[in-house]
Amino acid sequence: MIRAVLDTNTLVSAVINIESSVAQEIYQSFISKRFLLIVSPSLLAELEDVLNRDRVIELHKHTAESLQKITNELANLSYIVPGKIEIKLVRDPDDDKIIAAAVEGNVDYIVSRDKDLLDLKKCRGIKIITPERFMGILRAEN
């Protein structure tokens, strides 16, 4: 089974629930267990923080209870790595957390729109690709 780390922006885009968006399609593929999502405690905390920002709440319009249900579902269906590895490869420490979770979770892909990550293309054997490319891979797996 494909193992992947999704950056926070991809997950937030899915929660905002833009109909027929690539992020929403990836999230539905995750719920359908077409790939294993790897997360770390710090990535889950970052997701919860971003989802609870006023400007993001205006976009997704979920209640606090609904958001809690979504984040619980995500945590329960994901493989949570301990988050013990520290990596310093890019200028943004949040990006380093994504790489660290990917390395710790022995993933195949990091899925992101972040230019710093995408410029790496590959890190320790892990391919760094856009959500569109990842969805293409998932479609081809079917």
C-alpha positions as a LaTeX table, in Angstrom:
\begin{tabular}{lrrr}
\hline
Residue & $x$ (\AA) & $y$ (\AA) & $z$ (\AA) \\
\hline
Met1 & 0.00 & 0.00 & 0.00 \\
Ile2 & 1.17 & 3.52 & $-0.80$ \\
Arg3 & 2.34 & 5.47 & 2.24 \\
Ala4 & 2.22 & 9.27 & 2.12 \\
Val5 & 2.48 & 12.45 & 4.17 \\
Leu6 & 0.14 & 15.24 & 3.11 \\
Asp7 & 1.13 & 18.77 & 3.97 \\
Thr8 & $-1.25$ & 20.76 & 6.15 \\
Asn9 & $-2.45$ & 22.93 & 3.27 \\
Thr10 & $-3.65$ & 19.87 & 1.35 \\
Leu11 & $-5.54$ & 18.59 & 4.39 \\
Val12 & $-7.03$ & 22.02 & 5.11 \\
Ser13 & $-8.17$ & 22.31 & 1.48 \\
Ala14 & $-9.94$ & 18.97 & 1.83 \\
Val15 & $-11.67$ & 20.04 & 5.06 \\
Ile16 & $-12.78$ & 23.32 & 3.50 \\
Asn17 & $-14.55$ & 20.84 & 1.24 \\
Ile18 & $-14.30$ & 22.43 & $-2.14$ \\
Glu19 & $-16.43$ & 20.14 & $-4.28$ \\
Ser20 & $-14.46$ & 18.19 & $-6.86$ \\
Ser21 & $-11.12$ & 19.56 & $-5.68$ \\
Val22 & $-8.04$ & 17.38 & $-5.92$ \\
Ala23 & $-7.50$ & 17.73 & $-2.16$ \\
Gln24 & $-11.05$ & 16.49 & $-1.50$ \\
Glu25 & $-10.49$ & 13.55 & $-3.87$ \\
Ile26 & $-7.24$ & 12.67 & $-2.07$ \\
Tyr27 & $-9.01$ & 12.87 & 1.29 \\
Gln28 & $-11.79$ & 10.59 & 0.06 \\
Ser29 & $-9.14$ & 8.16 & $-1.20$ \\
Phe30 & $-7.61$ & 8.22 & 2.27 \\
Ile31 & $-11.00$ & 7.54 & 3.92 \\
Ser32 & $-11.49$ & 4.67 & 1.44 \\
Lys33 & $-8.09$ & 3.29 & 2.52 \\
Arg34 & $-6.50$ & 3.55 & $-0.93$ \\
Phe35 & $-3.32$ & 4.78 & 0.76 \\
Leu36 & $-1.94$ & 5.02 & 4.27 \\
Leu37 & $-1.61$ & 8.54 & 5.62 \\
Ile38 & 1.36 & 9.06 & 7.92 \\
Val39 & 1.19 & 11.89 & 10.46 \\
Ser40 & 3.09 & 12.99 & 13.54 \\
Pro41 & 1.77 & 14.63 & 16.70 \\
Ser42 & 3.21 & 17.98 & 15.58 \\
Leu43 & 1.52 & 17.73 & 12.17 \\
Leu44 & $-1.82$ & 16.92 & 13.82 \\
Ala45 & $-1.39$ & 19.90 & 16.17 \\
Glu46 & $-0.58$ & 22.18 & 13.24 \\
Leu47 & $-3.67$ & 20.98 & 11.36 \\
Glu48 & $-5.90$ & 21.62 & 14.37 \\
Asp49 & $-4.36$ & 25.09 & 14.83 \\
Val50 & $-4.89$ & 26.08 & 11.19 \\
Leu51 & $-8.46$ & 24.73 & 11.08 \\
Asn52 & $-9.35$ & 26.84 & 14.11 \\
Arg53 & $-8.07$ & 30.15 & 12.72 \\
Asp54 & $-10.85$ & 32.69 & 12.16 \\
Arg55 & $-10.20$ & 33.17 & 8.45 \\
Val56 & $-10.18$ & 29.40 & 7.86 \\
Ile57 & $-13.35$ & 28.87 & 9.91 \\
Glu58 & $-15.06$ & 31.40 & 7.62 \\
Leu59 & $-14.14$ & 29.20 & 4.66 \\
His60 & $-15.09$ & 25.78 & 6.00 \\
Lys61 & $-17.99$ & 26.82 & 8.28 \\
His62 & $-17.67$ & 23.67 & 10.43 \\
Thr63 & $-18.66$ & 23.80 & 14.09 \\
Ala64 & $-16.06$ & 23.08 & 16.76 \\
Glu65 & $-17.67$ & 19.67 & 17.29 \\
Ser66 & $-17.60$ & 18.89 & 13.58 \\
Leu67 & $-13.92$ & 19.87 & 13.36 \\
Gln68 & $-13.12$ & 17.67 & 16.33 \\
Lys69 & $-14.87$ & 14.75 & 14.64 \\
Ile70 & $-12.87$ & 15.32 & 11.44 \\
Thr71 & $-9.52$ & 15.56 & 13.22 \\
Asn72 & $-10.34$ & 12.49 & 15.36 \\
Glu73 & $-11.26$ & 10.51 & 12.24 \\
Leu74 & $-8.06$ & 11.58 & 10.56 \\
Ala75 & $-5.97$ & 10.59 & 13.58 \\
Asn76 & $-7.77$ & 7.26 & 13.99 \\
Leu77 & $-7.34$ & 6.24 & 10.34 \\
Ser78 & $-3.74$ & 7.45 & 10.02 \\
Tyr79 & $-0.52$ & 5.88 & 11.16 \\
Ile80 & 0.95 & 8.23 & 13.76 \\
Val81 & 4.72 & 8.21 & 14.02 \\
Pro82 & 6.25 & 9.28 & 17.35 \\
Gly83 & 7.79 & 12.47 & 15.94 \\
Lys84 & 11.20 & 11.88 & 17.46 \\
Ile85 & 13.34 & 12.56 & 14.36 \\
Glu86 & 14.67 & 16.08 & 13.80 \\
Ile87 & 15.63 & 17.14 & 10.31 \\
Lys88 & 16.87 & 20.52 & 9.11 \\
Leu89 & 16.90 & 20.61 & 5.32 \\
Val90 & 14.82 & 23.62 & 4.32 \\
Arg91 & 14.39 & 27.16 & 5.61 \\
Asp92 & 10.94 & 26.58 & 7.15 \\
Pro93 & 10.84 & 24.41 & 10.31 \\
Asp94 & 7.23 & 23.42 & 9.47 \\
Asp95 & 8.52 & 21.89 & 6.23 \\
Asp96 & 11.23 & 20.06 & 8.16 \\
Lys97 & 8.47 & 18.51 & 10.33 \\
Ile98 & 6.83 & 17.13 & 7.19 \\
Ile99 & 10.11 & 15.63 & 6.00 \\
Ala100 & 10.81 & 14.19 & 9.45 \\
Ala101 & 7.39 & 12.49 & 9.61 \\
Ala102 & 7.93 & 11.12 & 6.11 \\
Val103 & 11.33 & 9.68 & 6.99 \\
Glu104 & 10.09 & 8.27 & 10.28 \\
Gly105 & 7.04 & 6.75 & 8.55 \\
Asn106 & 9.05 & 5.33 & 5.66 \\
Val107 & 6.69 & 6.89 & 3.12 \\
Asp108 & 6.69 & 6.75 & $-0.65$ \\
Tyr109 & 5.50 & 10.33 & $-1.18$ \\
Ile110 & 5.30 & 13.76 & 0.38 \\
Val111 & 2.34 & 15.59 & $-1.16$ \\
Ser112 & 2.61 & 19.35 & $-1.14$ \\
Arg113 & 2.26 & 22.60 & $-3.07$ \\
Asp114 & 5.09 & 24.17 & $-1.05$ \\
Lys115 & 7.79 & 25.42 & $-3.42$ \\
Asp116 & 10.64 & 24.73 & $-0.98$ \\
Leu117 & 9.60 & 21.10 & $-0.67$ \\
Leu118 & 8.81 & 20.64 & $-4.37$ \\
Asp119 & 12.20 & 22.08 & $-5.32$ \\
Leu120 & 13.82 & 19.18 & $-3.45$ \\
Lys121 & 11.97 & 16.72 & $-5.74$ \\
Lys122 & 13.27 & 13.83 & $-3.65$ \\
Cys123 & 14.59 & 13.43 & $-0.13$ \\
Arg124 & 16.08 & 10.24 & 1.27 \\
Gly125 & 14.35 & 8.24 & $-1.46$ \\
Ile126 & 10.97 & 9.90 & $-0.85$ \\
Lys127 & 9.40 & 11.58 & $-3.87$ \\
Ile128 & 7.96 & 15.05 & $-3.26$ \\
Ile129 & 5.04 & 15.71 & $-5.59$ \\
Thr130 & 1.98 & 17.91 & $-6.09$ \\
Pro131 & $-1.52$ & 16.81 & $-5.09$ \\
Glu132 & $-2.45$ & 16.49 & $-8.78$ \\
Arg133 & 0.44 & 14.13 & $-9.47$ \\
Phe134 & $-0.37$ & 12.09 & $-6.35$ \\
Met135 & $-4.02$ & 11.76 & $-7.38$ \\
Gly136 & $-2.85$ & 10.57 & $-10.80$ \\
Ile137 & $-0.81$ & 7.86 & $-9.10$ \\
Leu138 & $-3.80$ & 6.81 & $-6.97$ \\
Arg139 & $-6.05$ & 6.68 & $-10.04$ \\
Ala140 & $-3.49$ & 4.54 & $-11.87$ \\
Glu141 & $-3.39$ & 2.12 & $-8.89$ \\
Asn142 & $-7.10$ & 1.33 & $-9.37$ \\
\hline
\end{tabular}
